[in-house]
Amino acid sequence: MSDPGDRLAEEAARLDAEDRLAAKRTEFVLDDTVYLDGNSLGALPAAVQGRLAEVVAREWGELRIRSWTESGWWTAPERIGDLIAPLVGAERGQLVVGDSTSVNVFKAVVAAVRLAREEDAERNELLVDEGTFPTDGYVAESAARLTGVRVRPLPAHRIAAAAGPRTAAALVNHADYRTGELHDLAVTTAAVRAAGGRTVWDLCHTVGVLPVRLDADGVDFAVGCTYKFLNGGPGAPAFLYVRRALQPRFDSPLPGWNSHAEPFAMAPEYVPAQGPARGRVGTPEILSLLALEAALGVWEGVDVEEVRAKSLALTDFFLRCLAVHVPPARADVVTPLPHGRRAGQVSLGWRPAESAERVLQLLGERGVLADFRPPGVLRFGFAPLYTSFCDTERAARVLGEVAGGSVE
């Protein structure tokens, strides 16, 4: 009888041969490294290099200031937002790209609270996912001080039941950044809306790995980064979604000349622009924006439902490979096993926790890149457009080799 590990390697090769998304892998700059650090930085789409060279040499070097109009720089934030819109289930004209995730969370949370308190001044609670990414928590506390509400931290799965007459807004992560647990966007949004509050969703760990339906589910505001599974590059600007019906009332706490109705009038009074441009602040990050625009070309013709199917298949297969290669005494799977509660990563609680960073280093030395979150959590992020089943099998096998040796 063949070795279980050999059978997994054979199965991986067969699954790759049957993979409908396999051709997308050729659109990325990859080497022999197994790259499972998509939670922090996606791989480089090959089209970006030539596009940036063109932008620098021609648009900046030759056209210079004329590129704001002749090369379409001025309209880039909304144009690129429209490219992301299908990936988050939104119609065009509701996303703007620019600034960081943190800045956009701040804009969205303050605006959401202001909207709710305009309608009912007694609403004085901002519900926040207690497992949120730290920056979201810091921003929520600051937004609460500015708007006169108090933060009420709760487990994400309890926010729907907790929403009530005091709820101004809820800030929730679509997926837990440590564990990859997927939270119920539709149910939570409906409950907060029924209670009269507003919702702000952080999509950083779900956009690009599973379908999101912002319009259909009635989300008010959403924010997401673009350097993870959208492969926009280091420090790529984030996006801000403002539901169309709310745009005329969107009161950004960061008004800037770039979001003015007449930005070149240099008027002393602020009059906000119409549509998603109201979410702008200062001068757009043109080089990063245009790199992101080129990167998003890999999504042409891609069905997000197929991406989700492959994401689940990859993580299912990884879990099976772990069961064969990694002694159960060394790691606990902290990512939920049910598909409906799993995003696009597998997180392991390593034992002993203090050796997890050393394990990460040893993986890297053997050509497998993952990442780490304290205390002792190893994260493996599976980007369906370029991660193969052979990559997945190799990562588990190498982890098993590391687990079997000394990591002191």
GULUM-515655 format. One record per atom (N, C-alpha, C): residue in one letter; x, y, z. Coordinates in steps of 0.02 Angstrom, whole numbers, plus 50000, padded with zeros to 5 digits. Example, Ala and Ser with C-alpha at 12.3 -4.5 7.8 and 13.67 -1.06 7.14 Angstrom:
2
a506604971650390/a506154977550390/a506604983550390/s506424988850354/s506844994750357/s506455000250394/
END
This chain:
408
m500434994050000/m500005000050000/m500455006250000/s500285011349960/s500695017249956/s500645021350019/d501155025450031/d501195029850089/d500655035150084/p500315036950141/p499795042150139/p500055048750112/g500675050450129/g500955056650103/g501035056550028/d501245050750000/d501305050149928/d500625050849894/r500115047949925/r499445048349896/r499205055649895/l499365059449947/l499175066549949/l499525070449894/a500165068949883/a500535072349830/a500235070849762/e500045064649752/e499725062649688/e499045066149680/e498675066549735/e498025069849732/e498105077249716/a498615080349746/a498735087449733/a498865088749659/a499265084449628/a499405085249557/a498765084549516/r498345079749535/r497715078749498/r497255084749506/l497205087349568/l496775093149580/l497015099249542/d497665100149537/d497925105749498/d497755105049424/a497785098949400/a497615097749329/a496885099149314/e496455098449364/e495735099549356/e495525106649374/d495975110649401/d495815117349427/d495635122249372/r495035124849374/r494795129549322/r495145136449328/l495445137849385/l495795144249394/l496545143549385/a496785137749368/a497505136549367/a497875141249319/a497565143049264/a497895147449215/a498045154349244/k497675156449294/k497785162949325/k498475163449357/r498745157749378/r499395157649410/r499935160649366/t499875159849300/t500375162449254/t500375170049250/e499865173249278/e499825180549276/e500165183849336/f500505179749377/f500865182349435/f501615180949429/v502005184949464/v502725183849468/v502855179149527/l503005172849513/l503085167749564/l503745164049553/d503985160749604/d504575156549599/d504425149949634/d504935146449657/d504825139949688/d504585140549760/t504535146549786/t504295147549854/t503555146049859/v503345142749912/v502635142049926/v502425148249965/y502025152449933/y501875158949962/y501175158949993/l501155158150059/l500515157950095/l500465163850144/d500765169450125/d500745175450167/d500265180550137/g499765178250100/g499295182750067/g498905187050115/n498865185050179/n498535189250229/n498885195850239/s499525196250223/s499905202250235/s500105205950171/l500255202050119/l500445205050055/l500355199950000/g499925201549952/g499815197049897/g500395196949848/a500445191849807/a500975191249758/a500895196649704/l501435197849668/l501455203049617/l501145200749552/p500615203949528/p500365202449461/p500875205049409/a501015200949359/a501545202449311/a501415209049274/a500785210849263/a500635216849223/a500835223249259/v500935222949324/v501065229049362/v501735232149343/q502245227949332/q502915230649320/q502935235049258/g502665232649203/g502665236649142/g502235242849148/r501665242149182/r501225247949189/r501555253449230/l501885251649286/l502215256749326/l502795260049287/a503155256049249/a503695258949208/a503415264049159/e502835262449130/e502515267149083/e502295273449119/v501995272649178/v501765278449216/v502345283049232/v502895280149256/v503465284249276/v503785287649215/a503915283649163/a504275286349106/a503855291149063/r503245289049047/r502835292949001/r502395298049037/e501975295549084/e501475299849114/e501775305049161/w502255302849202/w502595307449247/w503175310949211/g503585306949177/g504195309649148/g504085314249089/e503585312749047/e503485316748987/e502875321348991/l502305318449009/l501695322449011/l501665326949072/r501965324649126/r501985328349189/r501285330549211/i501175336849224/i500545339249253/i499945337749209/r500065336949143/r499515335549097/r499195328749111/s499565324349145/s499295317649157/s498685317649202/w498595322849242/w497995323049284/w497365322749241/t497385325649182/t496805325349137/t496925320449079/e497495320949045/e497615316948985/e497705309549001/s497975307949058/s498075300849077/s497555298349127/g497085302549144/g496535300249187/g496715299649260/w497245303149282/w497425302649353/w496865305149399/w496535310549378/w496045313649422/w495465308949438/t495265304949391/t494685300549400/t494875293649427/a495515292549440/a495735285849461/a495385283249524/p495295287249577/p494995284449638/p494305281249627/e493885284549587/e493225281649575/e493245276249521/r493665277149471/r493725272249417/r493955265449445/i494455265649489/i494705259549518/i494215256749569/g493845261049602/g493305258749645/g492795254749607/d492645256949545/d492165253249504/d492435246349484/l493095245549479/l493385239049465/l493315234249525/i493335236949584/i493265232849645/i492535231249659/a492085235549637/a491375234849653/a491095227849642/p491225224549585/p490945217849576/p491195212749626/l491795213849653/l492085209149701/l491765209649769/v491405215149781/v491075216049846/v490315216549837/g490065214749779/g489345214649769/g489035221549769/a489355226249736/a489105233149735/a489035235649664/e488525239549651/e488475242949587/e489005248449584/r489155250549523/r489645255849513/r489425262249547/g489905266649561/g489745273149588/g489655273249663/q489915268349699/q489845268149772/q490505267049809/l491045266249771/l491695265149803/l492185270549780/v492615272549825/v493165276949809/v493795273749840/v494345274149804/v494975271149827/v495455276749845/g495745276149904/g496235281149927/g496295280850002/d496865283150027/d497015283150099/d497105275950123/s497245275250187/s497355268650217/s496695265750243/t496715259350260/t496125256250291/t495935260050355/s496425261650396/s496285264950459/s495935271650449/v496175275550401/v495875282050387/v495155281150363/n495045276250320/n494375275150295/n493905272450348/v494155268250393/v493745266050449/v493525272050490/f493985276650502/f493815282650540/f493265286650505/k493345287850440/k492825291450403/k492155288050410/a492155281450400/a491525277750398/a491185277550466/v491565276350519/v491265275650586/v490985282350609/v491365287750600/v491105294250621/v490485295950581/a490505294850516/a489915296450475/a489315292150494/a489435285750509/a488875281350529/a488555283750594/v488965285450642/v488695287850706/v488315294450697/r488605298850658/r488265305250646/r487585304250614/l487545299850565/l486905298450532/l486395295950582/a486595291150623/a486125288150671/a485895293350722/r486355297550746/r486175302450797/r485785308350769/e485845309550704/e485405314550673/e484675312350677/e484585305750670/e483905302950671/e483645301950742/d484105300550789/d483905299350858/d484505300950903/a484485306650935/a485045308950976/a485165304551037/e484685300251054/e484765295851112/e485215289751097/r485365288751036/r485805283151018/r486525284851038/n486775281151086/n487425282951115/n487915277151121/e487795271751083/e488245266051086/e488525264351017/l489175262951017/l489515260450958/l489725253250973/l489385248450942/l489545241450953/l490155239650911/v490645236450943/v491265234750909/v491435227550922/d491605224050869/d491845217250872/d492455217050919/e492395213550976/e492935213651026/e493575210251002/g493525206150950/g494115202950922/g494395206650862/t494205212950855/t494385216750796/t495135217750790/f495365219150729/f496055221050719/f496185227150762/p496755227450798/p496855232750847/p496725239850822/t496955241450761/t496855248250737/t496125250050733/d495705245350712/d494985246850710/d494735248650779/g494985245250830/g494785246850898/g495025253650920/y495635255350902/y495895262050920/y495485267450886/v495345266350822/v494945271250784/v494245271950814/a493955266250833/a493285266450862/a493275270650926/e493775269750968/e493805273651030/e493855281151015/s494275282850967/s494345289950949/s493705292650919/a493395288850875/a492765291050845/a492225291950898/a492215287550947/a491725288051001/a491815294551040/r492445296151055/r492575302451092/r492345308451052/l492455308250987/l492285313950945/l491535314850936/t491165309350939/t490455309650924/t490005309150986/g490315308251045/g489925308151106/g489565301651120/v489825296151094/v489535289551109/v490055285451147/r489835279651170/r490305275251205/r490375268751166/v490975265951170/v491105259551137/v490875253851181/r490515249151150/r490295243151184/r490585237051147/p491145234251172/p491435228451137/p491045222151152/l490955218151099/l490585211851104/l490885206751056/p490805200351070/p490985195351019/p490575196750956/a490885195950899/a490535197550836/a489875193950829/h489835187750852/h489215183850843/h488655186250889/r488805190650937/r488295193150983/r488045200150964/i488345203250915/i488165210150898/i487445210550872/a487245205750832/a486555205850806/a486045206050862/a486125201650912/a485655201350968/a485695207451013/a486285210651015/a486385216351061/a486125222851032/a486025223250966/a485795229450935/a485115231450963/g485045237850980/g484425240151009/g484335247651002/p483895250551042/p483735257651034/p484315262351049/r484825259951085/r485405264051100/r485955263451048/t485875258851001/t486405257450952/t486425263050899/a486995266250894/a487105271050840/a487405267550780/a487915263450792/a488245260050737/a488605253850763/a488775249450716/a489165243550733/a489755243050684/l490345241950712/l490955240850672/l491155233650681/v491145229850625/v491255222550629/v491755220450575/n492195215850593/n492635212650544/n492255206850511/h492285206550445/h491945201050410/h492275194450429/a492935194550439/a493285188450461/a493785190350515/d493865186050564/d494355187150617/d495055186450589/y495475191450599/y496135191350567/y496585186050597/r496465183950658/r496895178750688/r496675171750666/t496045170450672/t495795163550663/t495505162150594/g495315167450557/g494975166350493/g494245164650501/e493955165550561/e493245164250569/e492835169350532/l492355166950493/l491925171250453/l491305173150493/h491155179550496/h490575181950533/h489995183250486/d489395182750511/d488795183050469/d488615190250453/l488835192550395/l488715199450375/l487975200850365/a487625196450332/a486925197650315/a486495198050378/v486575193250423/v486155193050484/v486305199050529/t486955200550538/t487135206150582/t486895212750554/t486985213650488/t486765219950457/t486015220850464/a485645215550451/a484915215950456/a484685217650527/a485015214750577/a484825216050646/a484975223150667/v485565225650648/v485745232550666/v485285237450629/r485135236050567/r484685240350529/r483985240350560/a483735234550579/a483065234150610/a483035237950675/a483615238350710/a483635242050773/a483725249550762/g483835251650699/g483915258750684/g484625261150681/g485115256550687/g485815258450685/g486105257850616/r486745259650610/r487105259350547/r487685254350552/t487885251450496/t488405246450497/t489025248650459/v489605246750486/v490255247750453/v490605240950454/w490775238350396/w491105231850391/w491815232550367/d492275229050401/d492975228550380/d493045222150340/l493195222850275/l493225217150229/l493935214950212/c494425217150252/c495125216050233/c495295208750221/h494995204250259/h495175197150253/h494675193050214/t494215196350179/t493735192550139/t493705194750066/v493835201150052/v493805203249982/v494355199749943/g494155196349890/g494625192749849/g494655185249864/v494295182949916/v494285175749929/v493575172949932/l493085177249938/l492395174749941/l491915180149919/p491305178249899/p490815183249878/p490595187649936/v490545194049923/v490265198849971/v489685202249935/r489145203549970/r488535206349939/r488315212649976/l488705217849968/l488575223950006/l487895226949989/d487745227549925/d487105230449905/d486515226149927/a486555219749911/a485995215249926/a485865214650001/d486395215050041/d486315214250113/d486195220750150/g486165226250114/g485995232650145/g486515235750189/v487155234350175/v487695237250214/v487715244850202/d487865248550255/d487905255850249/d488595258150226/f489115255750261/f489795257650245/f490235251350249/a490745251150207/a491225245650211/a491905248350190/v492415245150218/v493105247150206/v493505240750193/g494005241250151/g494435235450141/g495115237550114/c495625233650129/c496285235050102/c496335231550034/t496845233449996/t496935230549929/t497605227149921/y498025226949973/y498695224049965/y498705216649984/k498155213950010/k498135206850027/k497905202949966/f497295200549967/f497055196149914/f496895199649848/l496915206349848/l496835210049785/l497505211749754/n498055210249789/n498725210449760/n498945217249735/g498725222549772/g498865229349749/g499565231849765/g499945228149806/g500635230149821/g500695233049891/p501315233549916/p501415235949985/p501155243049993/g500745244050044/g500465250650057/g499955252950007/a499675248349968/a499165250249919/a498575253549954/p498265258449923/p497705262049956/p497105257549967/a496725259150017/a496115255450035/a495515258149997/f494945254750004/f494335257149973/f493815258650027/l493375263250010/l492815265150053/l492175264450012/y491705260550039/y491035259750009/y490535263750049/v490155267850014/v489605271550045/v488975270050004/r488485266950037/r487875265050003/r487565271049968/r487345270049906/r487135275649864/r486615280049898/a486135277049932/a485595280949963/a485855285550018/l486435283850047/l486715287850101/l487205293150077/q487405292850015/q487935297349992/q487775304750001/p487155307049989/p487015314149999/p487065316350072/r487035311450118/r487065313050190/r487725311150221/f488185308550181/f488835306350207/f489235312450229/d489325313050294/d489675318750323/d490365316450345/s490855317050301/s491525314650316/s491855318950369/p492185315850419/p492535319750469/p493205322450444/l493385320650382/l494015322950353/l493885326350286/p493555332150287/p493445335550224/p494105338350197/g494215337750133/g494835340250103/g494695343450037/w495205346750010/w495105350149947/w494915345249891/n495135339049897/n495015334249844/n494305331549844/s493945332649900/s493245330449903/s492765336349898/h493025342149882/h492615348049874/h492245347749807/a491645350549806/a491255350649744/a491615354449689/e491995359549707/e492405363349659/e493115363649686/p493495358249678/p494145357849712/p494635363249692/f494575365949633/f495055371049611/f494805378249622/a494225378849652/a493975385549669/a494345388349729/m494625383949770/m494995385849831/m494555390349875/a493925388549880/a493455392449919/a493565391349993/p493455396350035/p493545395450107/p493005391050139/e492415390650108/e491885386450135/e491895379650101/y491785374450141/y491795367650114/y491105365650089/v491075363750026/v490465360949995/v490655354149969/p490375348749996/p490595342049976/p490385340249905/a490805336249874/a490655333649808/a490075328749812/q489795327149756/q489265322149753/q489565315249740/g489205310049760/g489425303249746/g490005301049788/p490345295649768/p490885292949809/p491485297549817/a491555302549773/a492105307349779/a492085311049845/r491515310949878/r491445314149943/r491905310749995/g492105304549980/g492555300950025/g493285302450016/r493455306549967/r494155308549958/r494365313350013/v495025314350019/v495275319550066/v495785323850029/g496405321350022/g496925325149989/g497105322249922/t497685324149897/t497915322049831/t497975314449827/p497695311249776/p497715303949769/p498435301349763/e498535295249785/e499185291849783/e499265288649714/i499475292549665/i499415290349595/i499815284149579/l500435283649600/l500835277849583/l500525271449612/s500315271749675/s500005265949707/s499325264449676/l498945269549660/l498295268549630/l498355265049562/l498825267349521/l498875264449454/l499195257549456/a499615256149506/a499855249349515/a499275244749533/l498835247049577/l498245243149596/l497795242049536/e497695247249496/e497265246549437/e497525241049391/a498185240849380/a498475235549338/a498405228749371/a498495228549437/a498435222249474/a497735219349468/l497235223549469/l496545221149466/l496375218049399/g496805218749350/g496695215549286/g496675207949291/v496985205049342/v496975197749349/v496265195249363/w495815199649384/w495135197549401/w494675197449340/e494925199549283/e494505199649223/e494275192549207/g493625191749200/g493335185249183/g493295180249239/v493455182349300/v493455177849357/v492775178049392/d492505172249407/d491885171549445/d492065170749519/v491835175449560/v492025175149631/v491755168849665/e491205166149639/e490965159849667/e491465154149655/e491795154149598/e492315149249585/e492915150349631/v493065156549644/v493615158149690/v493465155349759/r492845156349781/r492645153749846/r492685146049848/a492465142849795/a492485135649793/a493205133149797/k493655136449761/k494345134249765/k494655135749833/s494485141549862/s494735143249928/s494555137849979/l493935135749978/l493725130450025/l494065123850009/a494145122349945/a494485116149926/a495205116249949/l495545121849941/l496245122349963/l496305121550039/t495875124950076/t495925124550149/t495715117650174/d495215114650143/d495025107750160/d495615103050149/f495935103750091/f496495099350074/f497075100450122/f497215106650139/f497745108150187/f497615104850254/l496995105150277/l496815102050341/l496925094450337/r496755091350281/r496885084250273/r497625082650273/c498015086850240/c498745085850238/c499055086750308/l498805091550345/l499055092550413/l498935086350455/a498345083350447/a498185077350487/a498665071650474/v498945071450414/v499425066150396/v500135067950418/h500325074350408/h501025076250416/h501215079150484/v500745082350518/v500925086050579/v500645082450640/p501065080750689/p500825077450749/p500305081750784/p499725079050803/p499195083050834/p499415086450898/a499935083650931/a500165086750993/a500505093450981/r500695094850918/r501065100950904/r500615106850885/a500015105550861/a499605111050836/a498865109750844/d498505114950862/d497775114850862/d497525119150804/v497035116750767/v496725120850715/v496235125550749/v496365132050744/v495925136950776/v495435140050726/t495515138650662/t495035140850612/t494425136350613/p493825139050611/p493225134750610/p493225129950551/l492995123950563/l492975118950510/l492375119650463/p491775121450488/p491205122250442/p491335127550389/h491155126050327/h491285130750273/h490955137550284/g490365137650312/g490015143950322/g490335148450373/r490815145850410/r491145149950461/r491885150850447/r492115148950388/r492825149250372/r492945154050314/a493425158550323/a493605163150268/a494135159850225/g494705163050213/g495195160450166/g495855158550195/q495875157050259/q496505155350291/q496415149450338/v496975146450357/v496985141550411/v497485143850462/s497265144450524/s497695146550579/s497795140850627/l498405140150650/l498595134750696/l498855137650760/g498605135250816/g498885136950880/g499455132150894/w500075134550891/w500665130250896/w500845128850968/r501095122950980/r501325121051047/r502045118651045/p502485121451087/p502345126951134/p502305133551096/a501885138151121/a501755144451087/a502385148451076/e502855148051123/e503455152151118/e503915149951060/s503795144051032/s504205141750977/s503905143450909/a503315146450906/a502975147550843/a503365151950795/e503675157250821/e504055161650776/e504665157950747/r504965153650788/r505535149750763/r505295144850708/v504705141950717/v504425137550666/v504325141450601/l504075147550606/l503975151750547/l504635152950511/q505165154150549/q505825155250520/q506065148950484/l505975143250516/l506205136950485/l505805135350422/l505165136850422/l504765136050361/l505045140250305/g505195146550321/g505475150950270/g506135148450242/e506545145650285/e507185142950261/e507095137050215/r506515133850219/r506355128050177/r505885129850119/g505795136450108/g505415138550050/g504665139050059/v504425139650122/v503715140550135/v503625146850176/l503275151750148/l503165158150183/l502455158450209/a502385158950275/a501735160050307/a501825166050353/d501385167050401/d501505172350449/d501265170450518/f501355174950565/f501285173550636/f500905179150670/r500475177350718/r500165182250762/r500195179550833/p500415183750880/p500455181350950/p499765180250979/p499685175651027/p500235171551053/p500255164751019/g500745163450980/g500855156750953/g500395154550897/v500125159250857/v499685157450802/v500045157950736/l500075152450699/l500335152350631/l499755153150582/r499815157850535/r499275159050487/r499515157150417/f499095153450382/f499225151450314/f498665154250270/g498815159250229/g498315162450188/g498325159650116/f497765157250092/f497715153950027/f497385158649977/a497785161049929/a497535165549877/a497345161249817/p496705160249803/p496495155449752/p496735156849682/l496895163049666/l497115164549598/l497815161949583/y498225160949635/y498905158549621/y499145152849665/t498795151149719/t499005145549761/t498775139049729/s499235134349724/s499075127749695/s498975122549749/f498685116949730/f498605111349777/f499295108249793/c499745108349744/c500425105949758/c500775110449808/d500675117049803/d500935121549854/d500665119649923/t500025118249925/t499685116749988/t499955110450020/e500035105249979/e500305098950005/e501015099850029/r501415103549991/r502115104650011/r502155108450077/a501735113450086/a501755117450147/a501625113050208/a501115108650204/a500965104250260/a501525099250272/r501815096750218/r502355091850225/r502965094950258/v503155101050236/v503735104450266/v503585106250338/l502975108250353/l502795109750423/l502885103450465/g502685097750438/g502775091450474/g503505089850487/e503935091250437/e504645090150446/e504935094650501/v504705100950501/v504925105550553/v504675103250621/a504055101050624/a503765098850688/a504125092750715/g504375088550670/g504725082550692/g505425083750715/g505695089650701/g506385091250722/g506385095850782/s506975098250798/s507045102750856/s506915109950833/v506495113450868/v506375120450852/v506535124850912/e506955122350955/e507125126251014/e507605131950995/
END
